[in-house]
Amino acid sequence: MKRSEINQVMRNAVDFVDEMNFLLPPFAYWRPEDWEKRGDEYNEIRDNMLVSAFLLRAIFTLINTK
C-alpha cells in the first residue's frame, strides 16, 4: 500500500470520527514535527504507539455501536 493511500485512509478515519461527534485527544492530530517538540512525558504514548491504537479502537467502537 502506498503512503498516499495510507494518508487517505487516515483522513477518512478522522472524518468519520468527527462525523460521529467522538472527541479524540489532542495528540491524535499531532504531526511528526509536533511529536519531536514534546518531552519525555509523552514517551509512553510514543513507545506504545497509542495514537494509532486509540484511533483504531475509536473507529471500531463507533462502527459497532451504530
N, C-alpha and C positions, 0 to 999 in steps of 0.2 A: 504494500500500500504506500502510495506517495505521501510525502509530508503535507502537500496541499490538500489531499483527501482527508488526512487526519485532522488538519486545521478546520476543514469544513464540518466534519463530524462534531468537533468540539464546539464550534459556533452554534451548530444546530442544537446541541445538548444544552448549552447555556440559554438559548432562545426558548427551548421547551421548559426549562426550569423557571424562567421568568414568566412565561405564559401561565404556569400553574401557581404563580404567586408564592413560590418556595424561595426563601431567602438563603443565599449561600454566604459563608463567611467571607470577609474582605479578601483573604489570601487566595480565594478561588479565582480571583480576577487578576492577580499579580502577574506581570511579565517577568521573564528571566532577569532583566535589569533590576526589577523591584526586589527579587529574592536576593540578589547579590548585595543589596544595601542593608538587608536585615541581619541582625546579630545572632549570636549563639542561642538566644531564647527561642528561635524558630527551627532549631536542628531536629527536634522530634518530628515536626511536620515534614521536613526535607527527607530525613533518614527513612521514614516510613511511607513516603510518597502519599501522604494523607489527602492531598489535594485531589489527585485522580481517584482515590478510593472514595472520598467523600462525594465527589460529583457523580460517580457511577452508582453509588448507593442511593443518592437522592433521586436519580432518574429511575432506577428500578422501583423504588418505593412509590414514586408518583405514578408510574405506569400501572403498577399492580393495585393501586387503590382507586383507580378510576371507576 
